[in-house]
Amino acid sequence: MRNILLNILLCTITLQIRSQTGNVIPGEDSLNLARTVSIYTGKAKQFTADNLGNVYVLSPGGLLIKYNDRGDSLNVFNDVRRYGNIYAVDATNPMKVLLYYKDFSTIVMLDRYLNRINLIDLRKLGIFQAKAIGLAYDNNIWIFDEQSAKLKKIDETGRLLSETTDLRQVLDITPAPGKIIDRDGFVYVYDIVNGLFIFDYYGALKNTIALPGISDLQVTGKTITGRRKNKLVSYIPGTLDLKEVRLPATIQEAKKICITQQGIFVLNDSGITLFPFTKEP
């Protein structure tokens, strides 16, 4: 039953999802989701994956460990707790991984080997309330400053490059986003209560979408995916093409999922498992 549901899920939704390189994720005829790969065994505080299929796991012991999609350990960052608890990890660019420490308004930047290459103290910019950061297409950094209700872009030195107007002046609500994704010419700012706000690279608000209650939200190509309760939601902005497909029990019970070109990474109490999209050789 699990395999049947998973094939239905991926046949319905993943054929529409394109990878960041523009390649279509394989459809039903190339799936073999009965096969799994154990990436990490044991409890994990959180994880994310990059577009190469590398997985970044924050262990209970305070290590950030990088694995490939075969479960091989590649690198370790063992200075995780210096600035408190990590709030978010952004691995949009595997060459420039961002660690965000919300309690201290601090961003730590790591290279591909998880060596620290930079530190940005947002308090020096007067930013004390920010739940969401994200790497920009040009390797600068997007931040949503909740105190001023502005989306801001800074460079690696912490210099302010641009900012939007106060969004409270143009919206009926005050956004409190928890995620920022820069993808293919647009910046997606997601508030789990109020929905999605889409900006262009110049900071102009292009669209708002009432899509609340989505966890594990991702943008791949022009398609937005995420989980809402026990369903996978897929939506293409500017269309009426909203799909909701019931997830198999394996994924319903997951603490987090991450869809990549390689497959679906699933975090549960026993660790992280990859359900590959491709067939075994």
N, C-alpha and C positions, 0 to 999 in steps of 0.2 A: 504493500500500500504506500509506503514512504516513497519508493522509487516512482510509482505511478504518479503520485501527486507532484513530485519534484519535476518529473518530465513535463507534466501539464503546465506547471508554474513557469519553467524556463522556456518552453515552446511559446507560451503566450506573451511573455514579457521580454526575455533577454534577446530575442531576435531584433527588438527595437533598440537595444542598448548598444552604443558604439564605444569602443575604447578610446582613450585619450589620443591614441595614434591614428584613429579613424577606422580601425579594423572592426568588423562586425564580430561580436562574440558568437561562437558557434551555436547552431540551433540544435533541435532535438536529435537529429540524425547523427550528431557528433558527440553526444553526451554519454557519459558512463558514470553516473553519480552514485552507483553502488560502490564504487571505489572511493576510498577516503585516504587522506594523508594526515598523519598526526604531526602537527607543527610544534606544539608545546603541551607538556603534560603537567598538570597541577593547577592551582588557582592563579589567576592573573587579575590584577587590578583593572587594567584596560589594555587595549591594543588598537593598532591601525595597520593598514597595508598600503604600499605604494603601487605605482602603475607597472612595476616590474615583478610584482608578486612577492616582494620582501615584506616580512611581518615584523612589527616593532611591538614588543611585549613589555609591559611594565609589571615586574614581578612584585609579590608582597615583600620581598627582602630589599626592595629599593633599587633594583637594577633595571635598566632599559636594555633589552636584548634584541638584537636583529637576527632574524632567521630568513632563509630562503624558502621557496615554495616546496622544498623537499624536507623541510624540518631541520636543516643543518644550521647550527649556530654560526653566525658570521662575525659579529662584533658586539661589544658590551660597553655601555656607559654606566660607570659605577659611582658617579657623583650626583646622583639624582636628587638627593634630599638637601643639598646645600641651601636651596632657596625655598624650602617648604615642600608641599605636596604638588605634584604635577596635576594641573587641571585639564590640559589638552595636549595632544601630540599631533602635529601636522607634518605628514610625509609626502605632500604633494610633489615635491622635488626631492628625489632620493639623495641628491647631492647637497641638499640644504634642509635639514630636518629641524623643525621648530618645536621647542618645549615651552609651554606657557604655564607660569606659576601665578595664578590669579590673585592669591592672597598677598603677594608682594609685587604685583603688577610688573613682573619681570619675564622677559623672553630670552631663552638660551638657544643659540643656534649651533647645530652640529653638522659636521661634514659626513661624507658617505661611510666613514669608518667610525662614526659616533665620537669623534674628537670635538671638543668645544672650540668654536672659532669666533664666537661673538656673544655678547650679552647686552641687552637693551633694557634699561630701567625706564618704564613708561611714566613713572612718577615725575621724572625730570621734564616730561612734556605736560604735566598737569593731568595725566590720565590715571584715575584711581579706581574707576568703576568700569571694568571691561570684562565681559564673560566670553567674548568671541574675538579670535584673531584668525588670520589665514594668509598663506603665502600668495602674493600676486604673480601674475604671468611674467612680470619683469624682475622677479626675485626681490621686490620690495614687500612690504607687509601691510595688510589691511587690518584695521582695528575698529570695532564699534565702541565709541565712548558713550556709555549710558548717561553719564552726568550731563553731557552737552547734547545728547541724542544725535550724534553725527558719526557718519562713516568716514574714517580718516585713513590716509596712506602715509607710511613713514619709510625711510630708507634704513640701511643697516646701521647707520650711526644714530638713529633715533630722530633724524631731522624730519619735520612735517613737510610732506610734499603736496598734499591736497586734502580737502575735506568737503563734505556736503554741507548744505544748509541744515539748520536745526529741523529735524524731521517732525517735531511736534507742531511745526508751523504748517506742514503740508498734509499731515495725517490726523485722523481722529483719535489715534492711540499713540502711546509711547512704546516703541519697540524695545524688547529686551532679548535680543538674539543670543543664541548659544552656539551658532556655527556660521562661518563665512567660507564660501567656496568660490574661487575664481576659475571660470571655465569658458573658453571659446568666446571671448569678447564681452562676457557679462560677469557681474559679481552677485552671487546669490547669498542673501542674508536671511537666515532662518530663525524664526521665533516660534517655539513649539506651541505657544498659546495663540498667537495672532497670525501665524502663517508665514509666507515667503515674500520677501521684498527683493526685486531684481533691479540692479543698477547697471549702467554702462560704465566704461572705464573713466569717464569724465565726472562720475558722481551723480549723474542725472537718474532719477527714479523712473524706470521704464514700465514697471508692472508690479502689481501686488496680487498675490494668489492666496485665497482662503484655503489653506491646506494645513490645518492644525493637527496636533497629536501625532506627528511623524517622528519616530526614532530612527537612528542609523541613516539619516538622510544623506544621499549622494547625488551628484550630478555627473553624468557620463555622456559626453556629446551634448545633445540638447534634451536628454531625458532625465527626469528627476525620479529617483526611486527611494524607497524607505519602508519601514514597517509601521503599521498602525494596528495595534492589538495583535490578532493572529493572522493578519493578511499582509501581503506585499503590495505596495502601492506603486504604480508607474504612471507618470504624467509628462506630457510634452507641452510646455507653455505655449499659449497662443492657439491651442487646439481644444477640442472637446474630448480628446483621447485620454481619459482617465480610466485606468484599469486597477482592479483590486482582485487578487488571487489568494485563496487560503494557503497558508504555508503548511508544510508537513510538520509533524510534531517535533522532529529534531530541531527545526529552526524556530518554531513557535516558542520553545522553552529556552532559547538562547538568550544570554545576557546582551550580546551584541553580534551583529553580522556585518560583513564587509564584502561587497561584490567587486571583483576585479576581473581583468581579462583572463586570469588563470582559473577562476572559479569563485565559489562562495566560502569565505572564511567564517567559521562559527565559533563563538566563545561560550562555553558553559562551565560548570563547576569542575569538570575533569580536565579542562584545558582548551586548546584551540585546534580545530580540525578543518582541513580544506576538503571541500567537495569539488574536485576538478571538473572543468567543462570538457576537457579533451579526453579522447580515448587512450587507453594504454597502448603503447607501441606493439 
